[in-house]
């Protein structure tokens, strides 16, 4: 039989133990192992530049490595599908973009996933204005001269895209529609291969976020004609916009955001969201991103904000896809 005195001593010991551990931090429950970030393009493009900066910062803030996995192909659909079918445990994220996630789903007739039901929003990150560039052999220094050249040519201008349904595909097609010239798309598995062919003179034109294009513009290896938007780029301040040149319909930017598989626990999405926001708001990260051409850095205050942005962006691009007749059969 346990005597009352012994019982009281046992209770006092337990109380002391609880008091001693009350002030100690609990072990981190998530993440406890590396987190995978899928970039749906090959290395070398603007998504890759932004994704790797983000991955480094998030890894520091979460205390776990961030593994970047480039899964290029089909205009982003292959990488998107990998994430859509991943375990919804918070350990797999997609670096989504306006082209690879929204436009591609409007252009491709059959998708292996549902772009609305199979993903959960984490955070909208920022946006880069798209730059319209040509090979130096193309005799045009602005959009008016490109229009005159295109109308005088017997053959179409060949423009590269990072893949079917990407932002570069849609904007290139819209250039043809708005300028009234014939354009022929040449599709690649990412910006890197397309840029290589532009540098080699095998393409006439390429549009993309400015990050991978800037060094070649500054070196004179390619020529920038315009920023496709309403505001000049911080990274390329001397380059006039499509609006300034009289073509306001050529308004396109590349945004970046993080998505998780649908069903990922809300508390884990919240942790990923906080790490992403803290990284994007870091002064040094901001400096590097602006230098790379990401002019708009305004991470969403909550995941629901990104969900609403996705819906509005989809409605906007649906009109562009219909006008440019981009939907594949």
C-alpha positions in Angstrom: 0.0 0.0 0.0 1.3 3.4 -1.0 1.4 5.7 2.0 0.0 9.3 1.7 3.5 10.8 2.4 5.0 8.9 -0.5 2.2 9.8 -2.8 2.6 13.5 -2.0 6.4 13.3 -2.6 5.7 11.7 -6.0 3.3 14.4 -6.9 5.7 17.1 -5.9 8.4 15.5 -8.0 6.1 15.4 -11.0 5.2 19.0 -10.5 8.9 20.0 -10.4 9.6 18.0 -13.6 6.7 19.8 -15.4 7.8 23.2 -14.1 11.3 22.5 -15.3 10.2 21.6 -18.9 7.5 24.3 -19.2 9.9 26.9 -20.3 11.7 24.7 -22.8 10.8 25.0 -26.6 8.9 22.0 -28.0 10.7 20.0 -30.7 9.9 21.4 -34.2 7.1 19.3 -35.7 7.5 20.6 -39.3 9.6 20.5 -41.3 11.8 17.8 -39.9 13.4 16.8 -43.2 14.3 18.5 -46.5 11.5 20.2 -48.5 11.3 19.8 -52.3 10.6 22.8 -54.6 9.7 21.8 -58.1 10.4 24.3 -60.8 8.5 23.3 -64.0 11.3 24.4 -66.3 14.9 23.6 -67.1 17.6 25.6 -65.4 18.6 29.0 -66.7 15.2 30.8 -66.9 13.6 33.5 -64.7 11.7 30.9 -62.7 15.0 29.1 -61.9 16.6 32.4 -60.8 13.8 33.3 -58.5 13.2 29.8 -57.2 16.8 29.3 -56.1 17.0 32.6 -54.3 13.7 31.8 -52.5 14.8 28.2 -51.7 18.0 29.4 -50.0 16.1 31.9 -47.8 13.3 29.6 -46.9 15.8 26.9 -45.9 17.6 29.2 -43.5 14.3 30.2 -41.9 12.9 26.7 -41.6 16.1 25.0 -40.5 15.9 22.3 -43.2 17.4 22.1 -46.6 15.4 23.0 -49.7 15.9 20.7 -52.6 15.3 22.4 -56.0 14.1 20.0 -58.7 13.9 21.2 -62.3 11.2 19.3 -64.1 10.8 21.0 -67.5 8.6 20.1 -70.4 5.1 20.6 -71.9 5.1 24.3 -70.9 5.2 23.5 -67.2 2.6 20.7 -67.2 5.1 18.0 -66.3 6.3 19.8 -63.2 2.8 20.8 -62.2 1.6 17.2 -62.4 4.5 16.0 -60.2 3.3 18.3 -57.4 -0.4 17.6 -58.0 0.2 13.9 -57.4 2.7 14.3 -54.5 1.8 13.5 -50.9 -0.1 16.5 -49.3 2.3 16.6 -46.4 4.0 20.0 -46.9 7.2 18.6 -48.2 6.6 19.3 -51.9 5.9 22.7 -53.3 5.5 24.1 -56.9 7.1 27.3 -58.0 4.1 28.3 -60.2 4.0 31.1 -62.8 1.4 32.9 -64.9 2.4 31.0 -68.0 3.4 27.6 -66.7 0.3 27.3 -64.4 -2.5 29.6 -65.7 -1.9 30.0 -69.4 -0.8 26.5 -70.1 -4.0 25.1 -68.5 -6.1 27.3 -70.9 -4.1 26.3 -74.0 -3.6 22.6 -73.5 -6.8 20.6 -74.3 -6.1 17.7 -71.9 -4.5 18.1 -68.5 -3.4 15.3 -66.2 -4.6 17.4 -63.2 -7.2 19.9 -62.2 -5.6 23.4 -61.9 -8.2 24.5 -59.4 -9.0 21.4 -57.3 -5.6 19.7 -57.1 -3.6 22.6 -55.6 -3.5 24.7 -52.5 -2.2 28.3 -52.5 0.8 29.1 -50.3 2.0 32.5 -51.3 2.1 35.0 -54.3 5.7 36.2 -54.4 6.2 38.9 -57.0 6.3 39.7 -60.7 8.8 40.6 -63.5 7.9 42.7 -66.6 8.3 40.8 -69.8 10.9 42.1 -72.3 10.6 41.8 -76.0 14.0 41.1 -77.6 15.3 40.3 -81.0 18.6 39.0 -82.5 20.8 41.9 -83.7 20.3 40.8 -87.3 16.7 41.8 -87.1 16.4 45.3 -88.4 14.2 46.8 -85.8 14.9 48.9 -82.7 11.3 49.4 -81.5 7.8 47.9 -82.0 6.9 50.2 -84.9 10.0 49.2 -86.8 9.3 45.5 -86.0 5.7 46.0 -87.4 7.1 47.5 -90.6 9.6 44.7 -91.0 7.1 42.0 -90.3 4.7 43.3 -92.9 7.4 43.6 -95.5 8.8 40.1 -95.0 7.7 37.2 -97.1 8.3 34.7 -94.3 7.0 34.8 -90.7 9.2 36.0 -87.8 10.3 33.0 -85.7 9.9 33.5 -82.0 11.0 31.1 -79.3 8.9 30.1 -76.3 9.8 28.2 -73.1 7.0 25.8 -74.1 3.4 25.5 -75.3 1.1 27.7 -73.3 3.8 29.7 -71.5 3.8 33.4 -71.1 6.3 33.7 -73.9 4.0 31.7 -76.2 1.0 33.9 -75.4 2.8 37.2 -75.6 4.5 36.2 -78.9 1.2 35.3 -80.4 -0.3 38.6 -79.2 2.5 40.6 -80.8 1.5 39.0 -84.1 -2.2 39.9 -83.6 -1.7 43.5 -82.3 1.0 44.4 -84.9 -0.7 42.6 -87.7 2.3 40.5 -88.7 2.9 36.8 -89.1 4.7 35.0 -86.3 5.8 31.4 -86.1 6.3 29.9 -82.6 9.2 27.5 -81.9 8.7 25.6 -78.6 11.5 24.6 -76.2 11.7 22.9 -72.8 12.5 26.1 -71.0 13.9 29.6 -71.5 17.5 28.5 -71.5 17.4 26.5 -74.8 15.3 29.1 -76.5 17.7 31.9 -75.4 20.6 29.8 -76.8 19.0 29.7 -80.2 18.2 33.4 -80.1 21.9 34.1 -79.4 22.9 31.8 -82.2 20.6 33.6 -84.7 18.3 30.6 -85.2 15.4 32.7 -83.8 14.3 36.2 -84.6 12.5 37.1 -81.4 12.1 36.0 -77.8 10.0 37.5 -74.9 10.7 36.6 -71.3 11.1 38.1 -67.9 14.2 40.2 -67.8 16.4 38.1 -65.4 18.0 35.7 -68.0 18.0 38.3 -70.8 19.7 41.2 -69.0 23.4 40.1 -69.3 22.9 39.5 -73.1 21.1 42.8 -73.6 23.9 44.7 -71.8 26.5 42.8 -73.8 24.8 43.7 -77.1 24.3 40.1 -78.0 20.5 40.6 -78.2 18.5 43.8 -78.7 15.6 44.8 -76.4 12.7 46.5 -78.2 10.3 47.2 -75.3 9.0 46.3 -71.9 5.6 44.6 -72.4 3.7 46.7 -69.9 2.8 50.1 -68.5 5.8 50.7 -66.2 9.5 50.8 -67.1 11.8 48.2 -65.5 14.1 49.2 -62.6 16.7 46.9 -64.1 16.4 48.4 -67.6 15.3 52.0 -67.0 16.2 53.3 -70.4 13.9 50.8 -72.2 10.5 52.2 -73.1 7.3 50.3 -72.6 4.8 49.0 -75.2 2.3 51.6 -73.9 4.8 54.4 -74.5 5.3 53.0 -78.0 1.6 53.0 -78.8 0.7 49.3 -78.2 -1.1 49.2 -74.8 -2.6 45.8 -75.5 0.9 44.2 -75.2 0.7 44.2 -71.4 2.3 41.1 -69.9 4.3 40.2 -66.8 5.5 37.0 -65.3 4.4 36.4 -61.7 5.8 33.8 -59.3 4.0 32.0 -56.6 4.1 28.9 -54.4 1.5 26.1 -54.5 1.2 22.8 -52.6 -0.8 19.7 -53.3 -4.5 20.0 -52.3 -5.1 18.6 -48.9 -1.9 19.9 -47.4 -2.6 20.7 -43.7 -3.3 24.4 -43.2 -0.8 24.7 -40.3 2.0 23.5 -42.6 1.0 25.8 -45.4 1.1 28.6 -42.8 4.7 27.7 -41.9 5.7 27.7 -45.5 3.9 31.0 -46.1 5.7 32.7 -43.2 9.1 31.5 -44.4 8.4 32.7 -48.0 7.2 36.1 -46.9 10.1 36.6 -44.6 12.5 35.6 -47.4 10.9 38.0 -49.9 10.9 40.8 -47.4 14.6 40.4 -46.6 16.5 43.5 -47.7 19.4 41.5 -49.4 17.0 39.2 -51.2 15.0 42.1 -52.4 18.1 43.8 -53.7 19.1 40.7 -55.6 15.7 40.1 -57.0 15.3 43.7 -58.2 18.7 43.5 -59.9 17.5 40.4 -61.6 14.4 42.2 -62.9 11.7 41.3 -60.4 10.3 44.8 -60.0 7.2 44.0 -58.0 7.9 42.3 -54.7 4.7 42.1 -52.6 4.2 38.6 -51.1 0.6 37.9 -50.3 -0.4 38.5 -46.7 -2.3 35.2 -46.5 -2.7 32.1 -48.8 -6.3 33.1 -49.6 -5.1 36.3 -51.2 -3.1 34.1 -53.8 -6.2 32.0 -54.4 -8.2 35.1 -55.4 -5.4 36.3 -57.6 -5.2 33.0 -59.4 -8.9 33.2 -60.2 -8.7 36.8 -61.6 -5.5 36.1 -63.6 -7.2 33.0 -65.2 -10.1 35.1 -66.3 -7.8 37.8 -67.8 -5.6 35.3 -69.7 -8.7 33.4 -71.0 -9.6 36.4 -73.1 -6.1 36.7 -74.5 -5.9 33.0 -75.4 -9.2 33.2 -77.2 -8.2 36.3 -79.1 -4.9 34.9 -80.2 -6.5 31.5 -80.9 -3.9 29.7 -78.9 -5.9 26.7 -77.8 -4.4 23.5 -79.2 -6.6 20.8 -80.8 
